[in-house]
Amino acid sequence: MVQSIPRWATTLSDDIAMGSIHQNATRSSRLGTESPGTAPMEPSASVASLFSGIGGIELGLHEAGFDPRGFQLACEIDVGARAILARQFSLRGEVHTDIRGLRDLANADLVTAGFPCQDLSQAGLTEGIDGDKSGLVSEVFRLLAASKRRGKAPRWVLFENVPFMLRLQSGRAMERVVQGFEELGYRWWAYRVLDAIRFGLPQRRRRVFFLASRSPDDDPRSVLFDPTSASGGAPRAATAEDGDGTAFGFYWTEGNRGLGWAPEALPTLKGGSGLGIPSPPAIWLRDTDEFVTPSIELAERVQGFPAGWTDVKCDAARKNARWSYVGNAVPVAVAEWVGTRLLSPVRVTEEGAPFDRNARRSWPNAAFGLEGEAFAAPDQGEGPVAGGSRKLLSEMAILAPDRRHRHVQPLSLRAASGVLFRLERARDEGRLRPRADFMKALARYVATHPDRPHAAARVGGRRGARN
Ligand SMILES: C[S@@+](CC[C@H](N)C(=O)[O-])C[C@H]1O[C@@H](n2cnc3c(N)ncnc32)[C@H](O)[C@@H]1O
């Protein structure tokens, strides 16, 4: 399907300030000892991408060294996302639309599926993961079964989803996913919660990466796990470690029970509502006392894409769809790390602690399964031991003072006074303890906001809530 080297191959190099991240991640994650049991994938391996979105997994795989010509099949129901895939990956044919109409997996060696998380919401699962509405995962199993019948079962299957999946229905959703794999012969599996912030991206974004194989010679632990125990993640900048820094991300739409507070990072970018209403976070730039919201280009960078990745004209796309595409995407650097490990698996000695899959409780943050048995892997942290250094939000060149104005907008008076009001109330009622210097700066910002006549008299207070 891929005609030529895709456009991103040339656009990445010019990228602002974060171009070194991918190289660091690739170099460092190749340091491990190659496992004799797990043969590396060939860079020319063919990849079938389900629920492709804007191709975060696929761009990460290409960054890791997978040949773009191996990108055999993409499937995405959203018309605007399909236009982005077609543009950025130079696809020859159309991207398949609804997975329910897809008939085969094009003899893929690797299948990727970051399936929609709303189908795993508590409400969606009242019928169970096999229910009509929650059936998109079973569409993947249907396609794997069809491949198996033709003797072409993919060697690896990679799932990505929200960590809530581990807690859903007291672990029963995970049990169904694992059972679905095992029934198809994928009896070796491992998963691990990984946080984008540990992969050189200034965003807190925890996601489950789940990898399954059909052979004891393809040990998913050798891809997803670190070879040494007590892995905690990449070295982090000391300033952000202790909650300090000069740029702090938070959600101006929150402030009652939490704030999504993220020192030197953005909180998890969200896909927004089904109506495409964007919900970007805000940033407090402490040294200049500014409160801003990021541009979509900044959000793309924070997800590891080149700026402008989703800037593809599509008349049929939803308004503001770019925010939901970026908010739903898989961070490129995390997918790149997984891809690098598929190309260079390591020897892993993680033995794990057996756990009862049917115990009706949440599943651990990292675990693996071997022929029906399940083991927790408590030493596997949310980032690779051999990762690059952490990238601070304030270090992004896109946020440098001379470029900043193009990539951020001042937080509106309505938004700032609303969050200030909610935070003051939550603090007074003992629900939250926001930083005092942040609260003072926010109150000052509201009081002196140019859209606020006679501003100084009304710092915070009920009037702010109405805005
Ligand atoms: C979590 S997102 C995947 C994000 C993607 N991995 C990326 O990096 O951008 C899930 C995607 O599944 C798509 N989707 C939902 N229902 C679908 C269906 N029936 N067939 C194909 N794609 C579907 C959504 O439009 C959405 O883009």
PDBQT file of the ligand as one rigid body, heavy atoms in Angstrom, charges set to zero:
ROOT
HETATM    1  C1  LIG A 501      -7.745   5.114  20.428  1.00  0.00    +0.000 C 
HETATM    2  S1  LIG A 501      -7.950   5.581  18.798  1.00  0.00    +0.000 S 
HETATM    3  C2  LIG A 501      -6.523   4.945  18.027  1.00  0.00    +0.000 C 
HETATM    4  C3  LIG A 501      -5.431   5.929  17.938  1.00  0.00    +0.000 C 
HETATM    5  C4  LIG A 501      -4.289   5.501  17.058  1.00  0.00    +0.000 C 
HETATM    6  N1  LIG A 501      -3.588   4.351  17.550  1.00  0.00    +0.000 N 
HETATM    7  C5  LIG A 501      -3.343   6.676  16.883  1.00  0.00    +0.000 C 
HETATM    8  O1  LIG A 501      -2.177   6.612  17.234  1.00  0.00    +0.000 OA
HETATM    9  O2  LIG A 501      -3.808   7.717  16.412  1.00  0.00    +0.000 OA
HETATM   10  C6  LIG A 501      -9.199   4.475  18.218  1.00  0.00    +0.000 C 
HETATM   11  C7  LIG A 501      -9.545   4.677  16.766  1.00  0.00    +0.000 C 
HETATM   12  O3  LIG A 501     -10.476   3.688  16.370  1.00  0.00    +0.000 OA
HETATM   13  C8  LIG A 501     -11.312   4.259  15.390  1.00  0.00    +0.000 C 
HETATM   14  N2  LIG A 501     -12.516   3.420  15.250  1.00  0.00    +0.000 N 
HETATM   15  C9  LIG A 501     -13.616   3.412  16.054  1.00  0.00    +0.000 A 
HETATM   16  N3  LIG A 501     -14.512   2.524  15.603  1.00  0.00    +0.000 NA
HETATM   17  C10 LIG A 501     -13.982   1.943  14.489  1.00  0.00    +0.000 A 
HETATM   18  C11 LIG A 501     -14.446   0.957  13.592  1.00  0.00    +0.000 A 
HETATM   19  N4  LIG A 501     -15.663   0.376  13.735  1.00  0.00    +0.000 N 
HETATM   20  N5  LIG A 501     -13.642   0.609  12.560  1.00  0.00    +0.000 NA
HETATM   21  C12 LIG A 501     -12.430   1.189  12.410  1.00  0.00    +0.000 A 
HETATM   22  N6  LIG A 501     -11.945   2.141  13.222  1.00  0.00    +0.000 NA
HETATM   23  C13 LIG A 501     -12.709   2.526  14.268  1.00  0.00    +0.000 A 
HETATM   24  C14 LIG A 501     -11.571   5.644  15.940  1.00  0.00    +0.000 C 
HETATM   25  O4  LIG A 501     -12.027   6.517  14.923  1.00  0.00    +0.000 OA
HETATM   26  C15 LIG A 501     -10.205   6.004  16.499  1.00  0.00    +0.000 C 
HETATM   27  O5  LIG A 501      -9.442   6.728  15.579  1.00  0.00    +0.000 OA
ENDROOT
TORSDOF 0
